[in-house]
Amino acid sequence: MKDDKKQIPLRLSSTLYGELMRWAEEDFRSLNGQIEYLLTACVRKRRGGIYGKNPPDEGGEN
């Protein structure tokens, strides 16, 4: 089954872009992968762990 992903336009300040890019490089991820990883972690935290103990590793690839 193909993983359906939505594309969205995203505007970032140059400062935030730079910080995210450095963070992504430290974690060996692409910028897009880093943003998806961080958003997934935030949603998981907000929802109180709706994915259980073994959540899918979304956005962690390069």
N, C-alpha and C positions, 0 to 999 in steps of 0.2 A: 504494500500500500504506500502510495506516495505521500510524503509529509506536506500537507497544504500549509503554506506560509503566506501571510498577507504582507504586502509592501505598503509602507506608509512614509510620507515625507516627514522629516524631522529637522528642526532648526535648533542649532546649539550655538552658544557663544563660542568664540575662538578659545577662550580660557577653559571652558568646560570640555571642549573638543580635545584640547591638548592634554588635559588631565586624564580623560578617558583613554586616549590613545596610548599614553605612557603606561597606564594601568593594564591595558590590554596586552601591550608588549611584555610587561612583567609576568603576566599570566599565560603567555604564549597563545593568545587568542587574536582573532581579527577584531576590529573595532565593532563591527556588527555583532559578532559573537559575544563580545563583552557586554554590550548593551542588552542583548537578549538574556544573557546569564543574570545580569543584575536585576532586570525587570522580573524575571522568573523568581529569583530569590525574594524580592520584595513582595510579590503577590503571594508566594508560599507563606511568608512570615505573617502577612496581613490576614490571610485566611486561616491561620492557626494550624498549618500543616495538613491541608486537605488531601495532599497526595500520600499521606502515610509516612512510614519510616523509610521507604525506598522510592523517592520521587524520581520521575524521569529526568535524565540529564539533558535538559533542553538548553540549547545555545552555548554549550560548553566546547564545541568543536571550533577549529580554526576556519 
